[in-house]
Amino acid sequence: MNNMIQFQWLKRLWMPFCLLAAMLLASVLQSDAQEQPPRPITVAVNTAQHLSFGSFIQNGNNGTVTVTYDGFRTATGSIILPNMSSIVTPALFIVDAEPGTLITIMNGSTATLTGSNGGTLSLSLGESSTRSPFITAGQLTDVFIGGTLTIGSLGANPAGFYNGQFQVTFIQQ
């Protein structure tokens, strides 16, 4: 009868010991499981700021006005940039993608801007602030893009407001 009491006591200690040993062994051993499938890569691009060349004066014949991706404006030919407060901004696109996504930027062809008093201007897009291709560092990436307006004679491009659309393609790889 004394042996029976000792056996029950040993039985109560043996079960928790075996469970503890099994848990320790399972945590030490490395197991291979099937890798989770990769998340689908989605890229969303939103326009946050429009490209604006501000005010300029045509003083004769042809010329150009350029706004760089960092907002610096220059002119060539017979174009004068007045010292008045006119809004000059590069285009700003906000790219929403997973960090580490490789994105290539492809500028569209030359765009045509139409004037409020007739006439057209040609717009060629410049390089982007991120260069192309680029790898996203965070969830949101700001991409600034400038451009160059080509201005003809005063008769072909009368004074007024010019506007139009251009195309930029963001290719996720």
N, C-alpha and C positions, 0 to 999 in steps of 0.2 A: 504494500500500500504506500509506503514511503517513496518507492520508485515511481509510482503513478503520479504523485504530487510533483516530483521533480520534473517528470516528462512534460506535464502541462505548463509548468513555468518556463521550461526551455522552448516549448512550442510557441508561447507568447512572445518571446524575445527573437526567435528565429525568423518569423514572418516579417517584422519591420526591418531586420537586418538585411534580408534578401531583397526587399523593395528598395532600400537605400543603395545597396550594391548595384542593382540593376539600373537605377537612375544615374549613378555616377559613371557606370560603364557606358551608358547611352550618350552621356554628354561628352565623354572623352573620344569615343569613336566617331569618325567622320563618315557621313552617309552621303551618297550621291542621289540627287533627285533631278527630275526634269526641270530645266530652266524655264522661268516664266517667259511667255512670248513678249517681244518688245512692244512698247506702246506705239500706236500709230503716230507718226510724226505729222503734226498739223502746223501750218504756218498761216497767220492772219496778219494782214497789212492794212493799216488805217492811215488816212491822210490827216495830219494834225495841223499843217500850215501850208498855205499856197505859195508858189513862187511869185515874187513881186519885184519888178525892176525899178519901181519908184518913178519919179518925174525926170524927164530929160528933154533937152531942146535940140532940135535938128537945125543946124546952122549951114545949110548948103546941100551937099551931096550925101553920099553913102557913109555908113559907119556901123559900129556895133556897140552894144552895151552888154557887159558880162557881170553876172552875180555868181560868185564862187560858193561852194558848199558851206563856207564859214561866214557868209554874208558880206564879203568885200566886193564893192562895185567899181568897175572901170569902164572907160569908153575909148573908142578909137575913131579915126576919121573926123568928120565934122560934127560930132555929137558933143554937146555941153551938158555936164551934170551940175545942176544948180545947187547952191548951198542952202537949200530950204529943207525943212523937215519932211521928207517923203519916206514912206515906208518901203524899205528894201529888205526882202527876206528870201532865203533859199526855201525850196520845198522841204517839208519835214514829213517823213513817213515813220510810223511806229510799227516795228516788226515784233509780233508776239509768236515766239517759238521756244521749244525746249532748249536749254543750254547745250551747246555743242553741235547745234544744227548747222550744216554747211549751206550757205545761201549765195547764189550768184545773181547779180543785178544786171539786167539787160535793158538799156535805154531804147525807147522806140525810135522810129524815124523822125525826121525833121517835121515839126508841127507848124501849122499855119494859124496865126492870130488874126482875127478880123477886127477892124477899127470901127468905132461908133460913127465916124464921118467918111467911111469908105477906106479902102486901102487894106493891105495885109502886111504882116511882118513874119519873118521866119524865126522859129525858135529851135535851137539845137541844145540838147541837154548836156551837162558837163559830168564830171566824175562825182562819185558819192563820198561822203565823209568816212565811210567804212572801207572804201575800196571794194573791189569785187574780184574773186569771191571772198566772203568773210565767214567766220565761225561765231555764232552767237555766244556771248559770255554769260548773259543772264536771260531771264524770261522775256524782258522787253528790251529792244535795241532801237535807238534813235538813228535814223538814216537821213542825212541832209543831202540834197542834190541841187546844184546850181544850173545855170544855163547861159546861153548867149543869144541875144536878139540881133538879127541882121536887118538894118534899116536902109531903105532905098532913098530915092530923091523925095523932096517935099511934095511934089505932085503925086507920086505913087503912094506916099504915106502921110496924108494930112494929119494935123493935130487932132487928138481925141483920145479916147480910152480904147485899148486893145485887149481882147481876151480870147481864150481858146483852151483847148485841152491837149495834153500830151500823155503818152503811154510809157509806163515803167513796169517791167516784168520782174518779179522776184521768184527765182527758181530754187526750190528746196531740193537738195541732193542727198 
